[in-house]
Amino acid sequence: GAEEKRKSMLLSVLSPEARERLGRISTVKPEKARQVENMIIQAVSRGQVRPPVDEEQLISLLEQISGGSATSSGPSITIKRKVADDDDW
């Protein structure tokens, strides 16, 4: 099925080191691993990345998902509240 196709494509484009790292990530954060896998598949199919995708490239994709550096604690969220002084009718 689609999942097998996906796995075999990833196996064919990842270097052994990248594959190993992705395996470790998917154990801890399966949803993050899935996002990276999707990015890799898209990048390769668009010709933006040339296989094999090595560990360096994998790390940079992970950092994009994390929103910048790997040390940051995730994306920052800004909440804009409506100013409450516009309801004096």
Accessible surface in RSA format (square Angstrom, percent):
REM  Atomic radii and reference values for relative SASA: ProtOr
REM  Chains: A
REM  Algorithm: Lee & Richards
REM  Probe-radius: 1.40
REM  Slices: 20
REM RES _ NUM      All-atoms   Total-Side   Main-Chain    Non-polar    All polar
REM                ABS   REL    ABS   REL    ABS   REL    ABS   REL    ABS   REL
RES GLY A   1    82.99 102.3   0.00   N/A  82.99 102.3  45.49 124.8  37.50  84.0
RES ALA A   2    86.68  79.7  69.15 106.7  17.53  39.9  73.75 103.9  12.93  34.2
RES GLU A   3    71.16  40.9  68.12  51.5   3.04   7.2  51.88 100.4  19.27  15.7
RES GLU A   4   113.08  64.9 106.97  80.9   6.11  14.5  65.57 126.8  47.51  38.8
RES LYS A   5   159.79  78.0 152.63  93.6   7.17  17.1 100.60  90.5  59.20  63.1
RES ARG A   6    34.82  14.6  28.05  14.3   6.77  16.1  22.62  30.9  12.20   7.4
RES LYS A   7    98.60  48.1  98.20  60.3   0.40   1.0  77.54  69.8  21.06  22.4
RES SER A   8    64.67  54.6  59.48  79.4   5.19  11.9  42.60  90.7  22.06  30.9
RES MET A   9    60.27  31.2  55.50  36.7   4.77  11.4  35.88  30.5  24.39  32.3
RES LEU A  10     7.85   4.4   7.85   5.6   0.00   0.0   7.85   5.5   0.00   0.0
RES LEU A  11    94.58  52.7  89.73  64.2   4.86  12.2  89.86  63.1   4.72  12.7
RES SER A  12    84.29  71.2  49.97  66.7  34.32  79.1  50.48 107.5  33.82  47.4
RES VAL A  13     8.36   5.5   8.36   7.6   0.00   0.0   8.36   7.3   0.00   0.0
RES LEU A  14     6.95   3.9   2.30   1.6   4.65  11.7   2.30   1.6   4.65  12.5
RES SER A  15    10.34   8.7   8.98  12.0   1.37   3.1  10.34  22.0   0.00   0.0
RES PRO A  16    91.12  66.4  85.16  77.6   5.96  21.7  86.84  71.7   4.28  26.6
RES GLU A  17    95.39  54.8  91.42  69.2   3.97   9.5  43.10  83.4  52.28  42.7
RES ALA A  18     0.00   0.0   0.00   0.0   0.00   0.0   0.00   0.0   0.00   0.0
RES ARG A  19    92.40  38.8  87.23  44.5   5.17  12.3  30.87  42.2  61.53  37.3
RES GLU A  20   112.36  64.5 100.92  76.3  11.44  27.2  41.51  80.3  70.85  57.8
RES ARG A  21    70.35  29.5  70.35  35.9   0.00   0.0   2.00   2.7  68.35  41.4
RES LEU A  22     9.43   5.2   9.27   6.6   0.16   0.4   9.30   6.5   0.13   0.3
RES GLY A  23    36.50  45.0   0.00   N/A  36.50  45.0  32.59  89.4   3.91   8.8
RES ARG A  24   123.16  51.7 117.27  59.8   5.89  14.0  73.51 100.5  49.65  30.1
RES ILE A  25    27.57  15.7  23.64  17.6   3.93   9.5  27.57  19.9   0.00   0.0
RES SER A  26    43.02  36.3  34.87  46.5   8.14  18.8  17.19  36.6  25.82  36.2
RES THR A  27   114.50  81.4  84.07  85.2  30.44  72.5  72.21  97.0  42.29  63.9
RES VAL A  28   115.82  76.2  89.55  81.1  26.26  63.3  95.29  82.8  20.53  55.7
RES LYS A  29    97.98  47.8  97.47  59.8   0.50   1.2  52.35  47.1  45.62  48.6
RES PRO A  30    79.92  58.2  74.53  67.9   5.39  19.6  75.30  62.2   4.62  28.7
RES GLU A  31   117.93  67.7 109.77  83.0   8.17  19.4  74.59 144.3  43.35  35.4
RES LYS A  32    41.53  20.3  41.36  25.4   0.17   0.4  16.10  14.5  25.43  27.1
RES ALA A  33     1.16   1.1   1.16   1.8   0.00   0.0   1.16   1.6   0.00   0.0
RES ARG A  34   105.15  44.1 104.15  53.1   1.00   2.4  41.99  57.4  63.15  38.3
RES GLN A  35    92.61  51.8  90.16  65.9   2.45   5.8  31.24  66.5  61.37  46.5
RES VAL A  36     0.00   0.0   0.00   0.0   0.00   0.0   0.00   0.0   0.00   0.0
RES GLU A  37    13.60   7.8  13.60  10.3   0.00   0.0   0.00   0.0  13.60  11.1
RES ASN A  38    59.07  40.7  57.28  55.4   1.79   4.3  17.40  41.9  41.67  40.3
RES MET A  39    49.19  25.5  46.03  30.5   3.16   7.5  42.86  36.4   6.34   8.4
RES ILE A  40     1.18   0.7   0.12   0.1   1.07   2.6   1.18   0.9   0.00   0.0
RES ILE A  41    35.29  20.1  35.29  26.3   0.00   0.0  35.29  25.4   0.00   0.0
RES GLN A  42    90.02  50.3  89.25  65.2   0.77   1.8  21.02  44.7  69.01  52.3
RES ALA A  43     9.42   8.7   9.05  14.0   0.37   0.8   9.22  13.0   0.21   0.5
RES VAL A  44    23.40  15.4  13.67  12.4   9.73  23.5  13.67  11.9   9.73  26.4
RES SER A  45    84.05  71.0  44.43  59.3  39.62  91.3  40.73  86.7  43.32  60.7
RES ARG A  46   156.15  65.6 119.99  61.2  36.16  86.1  52.21  71.4 103.94  63.0
RES GLY A  47    62.64  77.2   0.00   N/A  62.64  77.2  31.06  85.2  31.58  70.7
RES GLN A  48   122.37  68.4  83.82  61.3  38.55  91.8  40.21  85.6  82.16  62.3
RES VAL A  49    30.16  19.8  24.71  22.4   5.44  13.1  27.92  24.3   2.23   6.1
RES ARG A  50   206.88  86.9 194.73  99.3  12.15  28.9  70.82  96.8 136.07  82.5
RES PRO A  51    62.00  45.2  43.03  39.2  18.97  69.0  43.21  35.7  18.80 116.8
RES PRO A  52    90.89  66.2  83.35  76.0   7.54  27.4  83.61  69.0   7.28  45.3
RES VAL A  53     1.31   0.9   1.31   1.2   0.00   0.0   1.31   1.1   0.00   0.0
RES ASP A  54    59.02  41.3  59.02  58.7   0.00   0.0  21.94  51.6  37.08  37.0
RES GLU A  55    47.55  27.3  46.68  35.3   0.87   2.1  13.88  26.9  33.66  27.5
RES GLU A  56   132.46  76.0 126.59  95.8   5.87  14.0  48.69  94.2  83.77  68.4
RES GLN A  57    62.08  34.7  59.76  43.7   2.31   5.5  30.92  65.8  31.15  23.6
RES LEU A  58     0.00   0.0   0.00   0.0   0.00   0.0   0.00   0.0   0.00   0.0
RES ILE A  59    53.93  30.7  53.93  40.2   0.00   0.0  53.93  38.8   0.00   0.0
RES SER A  60    53.52  45.2  51.24  68.4   2.28   5.3  37.51  79.9  16.01  22.4
RES LEU A  61    19.54  10.9  19.54  14.0   0.00   0.0  19.54  13.7   0.00   0.0
RES LEU A  62    21.73  12.1  21.73  15.5   0.00   0.0  21.73  15.3   0.00   0.0
RES GLU A  63    61.12  35.1  60.49  45.8   0.63   1.5   8.71  16.8  52.41  42.8
RES GLN A  64   114.37  64.0  88.83  64.9  25.54  60.8  42.69  90.9  71.67  54.4
RES ILE A  65    38.87  22.1  14.85  11.1  24.01  57.9  21.78  15.7  17.09  46.4
RES SER A  66    16.76  14.2  12.25  16.3   4.51  10.4  10.65  22.7   6.11   8.6
RES GLY A  67    43.00  53.0   0.00   N/A  43.00  53.0  26.04  71.5  16.95  38.0
RES GLY A  68    44.76  55.2   0.00   N/A  44.76  55.2  39.21 107.6   5.56  12.4
RES SER A  69    62.72  53.0  49.66  66.3  13.06  30.1  45.02  95.9  17.70  24.8
RES ALA A  70    76.39  70.2  47.61  73.5  28.78  65.5  49.09  69.1  27.30  72.3
RES THR A  71   131.10  93.2  98.02  99.4  33.08  78.8  87.22 117.2  43.88  66.3
RES SER A  72    47.18  39.9  26.14  34.9  21.04  48.5  36.83  78.4  10.35  14.5
RES SER A  73   120.23 101.6  80.23 107.1  39.99  92.1  58.14 123.8  62.09  87.0
RES GLY A  74    31.61  39.0   0.00   N/A  31.61  39.0  17.70  48.6  13.91  31.1
RES PRO A  75    97.74  71.2  80.60  73.5  17.14  62.3  85.14  70.3  12.61  78.4
RES SER A  76   110.85  93.7  77.76 103.8  33.10  76.2  53.72 114.4  57.14  80.0
RES ILE A  77   146.19  83.2 113.27  84.4  32.91  79.3 116.75  84.1  29.44  79.9
RES THR A  78   109.44  77.8  80.11  81.2  29.33  69.9  54.40  73.1  55.04  83.2
RES ILE A  79   121.71  69.3  94.97  70.8  26.74  64.5  97.76  70.4  23.95  65.0
RES LYS A  80   184.05  89.8 150.79  92.5  33.26  79.2 112.37 101.1  71.68  76.4
RES ARG A  81   191.86  80.6 165.55  84.4  26.30  62.6  65.23  89.1 126.63  76.7
RES LYS A  82   171.12  83.5 141.58  86.9  29.54  70.3  95.99  86.4  75.12  80.0
RES VAL A  83   105.61  69.5  96.05  87.0   9.57  23.1 101.59  88.3   4.02  10.9
RES ALA A  84    83.21  76.5  64.18  99.0  19.03  43.3  71.47 100.7  11.74  31.1
RES ASP A  85   105.35  73.8  89.00  88.6  16.35  38.7  43.60 102.6  61.75  61.6
RES ASP A  86    91.51  64.1  58.72  58.4  32.79  77.5  39.69  93.4  51.82  51.7
RES ASP A  87    91.13  63.8  78.69  78.3  12.43  29.4  27.63  65.0  63.50  63.3
RES ASP A  88   129.82  90.9  95.75  95.3  34.07  80.6  48.99 115.3  80.83  80.6
RES TRP A  89   265.46 106.5 196.85  95.3  68.61 161.1 217.09 115.7  48.37  78.5
END  Absolute sums over single chains surface
CHAIN  1 A     6792.9       5477.8       1315.2       3964.2       2828.8
END  Absolute sums over all chains
TOTAL          6792.9       5477.8       1315.2       3964.2       2828.8
